Amino acid sequence: MFTLLLFILGFCLRSECNDFILGQPRLYGPSEALVNEVQYFQCEVPNHSMIDAILLKIVKEDGKMLGEMTSLKGEVANIPLYIKPLYEGYLKCVASAQNNSEINATVSYRHYLKVIVPVKDAAIIYSGPDEFFEGKTLELRCQLGAGNHVSYKWLHNGQTISQSPFHHMADDRLRIYRTTSKDSGFYMCQARNIFNKTVYISNSSEVIITVKDLVSSPDISFIILKEDSGNYSALVTCQSNRGTTPITFSLYNRAQLVTNATSKERHTAFKVPVVMEQHLGWLQCQAENGDETTYSQWLPLHVVPVGGPVEMSYDYDIGENYAVVGLRFYCKAAKGTHPQYQWFLNETLLQARGSFFYVDDQPPVQSVLLLSVGRSSAGMYHCKVSDNFDNTTAISSQRRYMDKEVVNRLPVLVVAIVFGCFTMLILLVFSCCLIGVLFRRKEYGKVSLGDLLPRETILIGDTTWPKRDNSLIS
């Protein structure tokens, strides 16, 4: 009987030991730590008085052990960790009875640890050319020798680059779409991170990027020069409004290359011999600065000297009370491709602008003299036209007198037209009256005389009958 009791007691004790479960451990510690520093994490297991020694381990979620310590008689374990970058993540404390594998281990709730690695050795990585033409995409990357939890800032010529439709910044990259020459300059990236209010910054060295402007379509023009020998030549100017220099300009006469030159400016000039009044072809400028070639309009190389007659006409503006307040004189030559104009008032040359006039030259078509009508503008006007490359011969227009009374006087032609219209109106009314009278007389001529005599009436019953008075008929 005693033996049976001991067997049952032993069985019960064995069962209780197997079913004993440790309490869930609690893990405390910093949520953020600097790499290569020692940080202490606390782990404790409440209500474990039945077990003298408990092994406490700090592990990551993948099971890798970072540190351990044995807790005796319920002591809180201070476990030191030498922080490494790979320690970042969720940590757990695992509690187990030391030297007793029959007691099940317990695990704490997760604790997240953020590990800060200070930034250093920032550098810009760019594999493209340092010079390229506008319109392409520029992509730069900021590479670090060390660092995590980093924020980046990009600088262009010392100024912070802001996000825009054409400037996109994400993570460690900068992308600039549809680049222009304004994107040329010095680029630098700045990496930073923060630990415990301490800011770590690393600046890269600068990278120089040059974005070149495509050359615009050139304008073409020419002036005529008279040589000492008496011959003439055309000075042809090719000019582009934009484009990174140097620019190579080429002059073509139809499909034939005449000459070319590379200029550090956006323009250049070529000299071409000409013969008066001969059509010498069609000129075109071509411009190229390393990418596409652009073309000017075609320009005829045809020089005609000024020839007469020179005509001067005018029109005017009407103000209040139908008085003329402004006058425009027009000066045109019968022919000439390069004319220059001169205006005269009482044989005095009028320069470009005065108190009462303004000269608007519109070569090769005409020149316009705008006048305000008043006392100061009264006088005799005429214009002269000559070649702008040879002013030794000038052709003069007829002279025209102008003052306030003259321009407001009705012209003879206008008076004649008004008088003629009035006369025609009177004749028209008289004709209509005469035709009416004749037409009426013709109608009355078809009626007998008896039908025109007065009549009496005779009452017979209820009917009234007319009675003719024959005594009036002779």
ZANU-44953 format. One record per residue (C-alpha): y, z, x. Coordinates in steps of 0.5 Angstrom, whole numbers, plus 500, padded with zeros to 3 digits. Example, Ala and Ser with C-alpha at 12.3 -4.5 7.8 and 13.67 -1.06 7.14 Angstrom:
2
SITE_north_up_east
SITE_491_516_525
SITE_498_514_527
//
This chain:
474
SITE_north_up_east
SITE_500_500_500
SITE_505_502_506
SITE_503_495_509
SITE_505_491_503
SITE_512_495_502
SITE_513_493_510
SITE_511_486_508
SITE_516_485_502
SITE_522_489_506
SITE_521_484_512
SITE_521_478_507
SITE_527_480_504
SITE_531_481_510
SITE_529_475_513
SITE_531_471_506
SITE_538_475_506
SITE_539_473_513
SITE_538_465_512
SITE_543_465_506
SITE_549_469_509
SITE_555_464_510
SITE_561_465_514
SITE_568_465_511
SITE_572_459_511
SITE_576_459_518
SITE_584_458_518
SITE_587_454_523
SITE_594_455_525
SITE_599_452_530
SITE_604_447_531
SITE_605_440_527
SITE_608_437_533
SITE_607_438_541
SITE_610_434_547
SITE_605_431_551
SITE_602_435_558
SITE_604_441_555
SITE_600_447_553
SITE_600_449_546
SITE_596_455_543
SITE_592_454_536
SITE_590_460_532
SITE_583_460_528
SITE_580_466_525
SITE_575_467_520
SITE_576_473_514
SITE_570_478_512
SITE_565_477_518
SITE_564_484_519
SITE_556_483_519
SITE_557_478_525
SITE_559_481_532
SITE_561_474_535
SITE_563_468_532
SITE_564_462_536
SITE_571_458_534
SITE_572_451_536
SITE_578_446_535
SITE_575_439_534
SITE_578_432_531
SITE_575_429_525
SITE_571_424_529
SITE_568_431_532
SITE_571_431_539
SITE_572_438_541
SITE_578_440_544
SITE_578_447_545
SITE_573_453_544
SITE_573_461_544
SITE_569_467_542
SITE_572_472_537
SITE_569_479_537
SITE_569_484_531
SITE_574_479_527
SITE_579_478_532
SITE_584_472_531
SITE_582_467_537
SITE_588_464_541
SITE_586_457_543
SITE_590_454_548
SITE_590_446_549
SITE_593_442_554
SITE_596_436_550
SITE_594_429_551
SITE_596_423_547
SITE_589_422_544
SITE_590_429_541
SITE_594_426_535
SITE_591_426_529
SITE_587_431_524
SITE_584_438_527
SITE_579_442_524
SITE_577_449_526
SITE_569_450_526
SITE_566_457_526
SITE_559_459_527
SITE_555_465_529
SITE_554_465_536
SITE_547_465_539
SITE_544_465_531
SITE_543_458_529
SITE_540_460_522
SITE_547_462_520
SITE_551_455_517
SITE_557_454_520
SITE_564_453_516
SITE_570_448_517
SITE_577_450_516
SITE_582_445_512
SITE_585_440_516
SITE_591_441_520
SITE_595_435_523
SITE_598_434_530
SITE_603_429_532
SITE_604_428_539
SITE_610_426_542
SITE_610_422_549
SITE_617_421_551
SITE_619_413_552
SITE_620_410_559
SITE_620_404_563
SITE_623_399_557
SITE_623_392_559
SITE_624_386_555
SITE_618_381_555
SITE_621_373_553
SITE_616_367_555
SITE_621_362_553
SITE_626_358_557
SITE_633_362_559
SITE_637_355_556
SITE_635_352_550
SITE_639_348_544
SITE_642_351_538
SITE_637_351_532
SITE_631_354_535
SITE_628_361_534
SITE_629_366_539
SITE_624_372_540
SITE_624_378_544
SITE_619_384_545
SITE_621_391_548
SITE_615_393_552
SITE_615_400_554
SITE_611_404_560
SITE_610_410_555
SITE_612_412_549
SITE_610_413_542
SITE_614_414_535
SITE_619_410_538
SITE_625_407_534
SITE_628_401_537
SITE_636_398_538
SITE_638_391_540
SITE_644_390_544
SITE_648_383_545
SITE_653_383_550
SITE_654_391_549
SITE_654_391_541
SITE_649_393_537
SITE_645_387_533
SITE_645_389_525
SITE_640_386_521
SITE_642_379_517
SITE_638_373_514
SITE_638_370_521
SITE_637_377_525
SITE_630_380_524
SITE_628_386_527
SITE_621_389_526
SITE_617_394_530
SITE_619_392_538
SITE_621_385_536
SITE_627_381_535
SITE_627_375_532
SITE_634_370_531
SITE_633_364_527
SITE_637_358_527
SITE_641_360_533
SITE_648_358_535
SITE_652_358_541
SITE_654_365_539
SITE_648_368_540
SITE_648_366_548
SITE_649_372_552
SITE_646_379_555
SITE_641_382_551
SITE_638_389_552
SITE_633_393_548
SITE_634_401_547
SITE_628_405_546
SITE_628_412_543
SITE_624_418_541
SITE_625_425_539
SITE_622_432_540
SITE_625_439_538
SITE_632_436_538
SITE_631_433_545
SITE_632_425_545
SITE_629_421_550
SITE_632_414_551
SITE_630_408_555
SITE_634_402_556
SITE_631_395_559
SITE_635_391_564
SITE_639_385_561
SITE_636_378_560
SITE_641_373_559
SITE_640_367_554
SITE_644_361_553
SITE_644_357_547
SITE_647_350_548
SITE_651_347_542
SITE_649_340_540
SITE_654_334_542
SITE_657_332_536
SITE_658_325_534
SITE_664_322_538
SITE_671_319_536
SITE_673_313_539
SITE_680_310_540
SITE_684_306_544
SITE_691_304_547
SITE_693_298_550
SITE_696_299_557
SITE_701_293_560
SITE_699_292_568
SITE_704_291_573
SITE_701_284_574
SITE_703_282_566
SITE_696_283_564
SITE_693_288_559
SITE_688_293_558
SITE_685_298_553
SITE_684_305_555
SITE_678_307_551
SITE_677_314_549
SITE_671_318_547
SITE_671_325_544
SITE_667_330_541
SITE_669_336_538
SITE_663_340_540
SITE_658_340_544
SITE_656_344_551
SITE_658_341_557
SITE_657_337_561
SITE_657_331_556
SITE_655_324_558
SITE_659_319_555
SITE_657_311_555
SITE_661_305_552
SITE_657_300_549
SITE_660_293_547
SITE_655_291_541
SITE_648_292_545
SITE_651_291_552
SITE_653_298_556
SITE_660_297_559
SITE_660_303_563
SITE_658_311_562
SITE_661_317_565
SITE_659_325_565
SITE_665_329_564
SITE_666_337_564
SITE_670_336_558
SITE_669_334_551
SITE_672_327_552
SITE_673_322_557
SITE_676_315_558
SITE_674_308_560
SITE_679_302_562
SITE_677_295_559
SITE_681_289_560
SITE_683_285_554
SITE_686_278_552
SITE_692_278_547
SITE_689_275_540
SITE_682_274_542
SITE_676_278_539
SITE_673_281_544
SITE_667_285_541
SITE_665_291_538
SITE_666_298_542
SITE_662_304_541
SITE_661_311_544
SITE_655_314_545
SITE_654_322_547
SITE_649_326_550
SITE_648_333_553
SITE_641_334_554
SITE_638_333_547
SITE_639_328_542
SITE_644_322_543
SITE_650_321_538
SITE_654_315_536
SITE_661_314_534
SITE_663_308_529
SITE_664_301_531
SITE_671_299_533
SITE_673_292_534
SITE_677_290_540
SITE_682_286_538
SITE_689_286_540
SITE_695_282_536
SITE_702_283_538
SITE_707_285_533
SITE_710_279_529
SITE_715_278_523
SITE_718_278_518
SITE_719_285_517
SITE_720_287_510
SITE_723_293_508
SITE_722_296_500
SITE_723_302_497
SITE_721_306_491
SITE_724_313_488
SITE_723_319_484
SITE_727_321_478
SITE_730_328_477
SITE_733_331_471
SITE_738_327_467
SITE_734_321_469
SITE_738_321_476
SITE_735_319_482
SITE_733_325_487
SITE_729_322_492
SITE_728_315_496
SITE_722_312_500
SITE_723_306_504
SITE_717_302_507
SITE_717_298_513
SITE_712_293_514
SITE_711_288_519
SITE_707_281_518
SITE_702_282_523
SITE_700_287_529
SITE_695_292_531
SITE_699_297_535
SITE_706_297_532
SITE_711_302_533
SITE_717_303_528
SITE_724_305_529
SITE_729_307_523
SITE_736_306_523
SITE_742_309_519
SITE_749_306_521
SITE_746_303_527
SITE_744_311_529
SITE_736_312_531
SITE_733_317_526
SITE_728_321_530
SITE_722_324_526
SITE_725_329_522
SITE_732_331_520
SITE_736_335_515
SITE_735_330_509
SITE_730_325_512
SITE_723_325_514
SITE_719_319_518
SITE_712_318_516
SITE_709_313_521
SITE_702_310_518
SITE_700_305_524
SITE_698_300_523
SITE_700_299_516
SITE_707_301_515
SITE_712_307_516
SITE_715_311_511
SITE_722_314_511
SITE_723_319_506
SITE_730_321_504
SITE_734_326_499
SITE_739_323_496
SITE_746_326_497
SITE_753_325_501
SITE_749_325_508
SITE_744_320_506
SITE_749_315_504
SITE_749_308_509
SITE_746_302_511
SITE_739_302_513
SITE_734_298_517
SITE_728_299_521
SITE_725_295_527
SITE_718_294_529
SITE_715_293_536
SITE_709_293_540
SITE_707_300_542
SITE_705_298_549
SITE_711_293_550
SITE_717_295_547
SITE_722_289_550
SITE_721_285_544
SITE_723_288_537
SITE_723_285_530
SITE_728_288_525
SITE_728_288_518
SITE_734_286_513
SITE_739_291_512
SITE_740_295_505
SITE_746_300_503
SITE_744_306_499
SITE_748_312_496
SITE_748_316_490
SITE_752_311_486
SITE_748_305_488
SITE_741_308_487
SITE_743_311_480
SITE_746_304_478
SITE_742_300_473
SITE_739_293_476
SITE_742_287_474
SITE_735_285_472
SITE_734_291_468
SITE_740_290_464
SITE_738_283_463
SITE_731_285_460
SITE_734_290_456
SITE_739_285_453
SITE_734_280_452
SITE_729_284_448
SITE_735_287_444
SITE_737_279_442
SITE_730_277_441
SITE_729_283_436
SITE_735_281_432
SITE_733_274_432
SITE_726_276_429
SITE_729_280_424
SITE_734_274_422
SITE_728_269_422
SITE_724_274_417
SITE_729_274_412
SITE_730_267_412
SITE_723_266_411
SITE_723_271_405
SITE_729_267_402
SITE_726_260_402
SITE_719_262_400
SITE_722_266_394
SITE_726_259_392
SITE_720_255_393
SITE_716_260_388
SITE_722_260_382
SITE_722_252_383
SITE_715_252_379
SITE_717_255_373
SITE_721_251_367
SITE_728_253_364
SITE_725_255_357
SITE_721_260_361
SITE_727_263_364
SITE_731_263_357
SITE_732_270_353
SITE_727_271_347
SITE_727_274_340
SITE_721_277_336
SITE_719_276_329
SITE_715_282_326
SITE_709_279_321
SITE_705_285_319
SITE_703_289_324
SITE_704_284_330
SITE_710_282_333
SITE_712_275_335
SITE_717_272_340
SITE_722_267_337
SITE_725_262_341
SITE_733_261_341
SITE_733_253_341
SITE_740_253_340
SITE_741_255_347
SITE_737_248_349
SITE_742_242_350
//
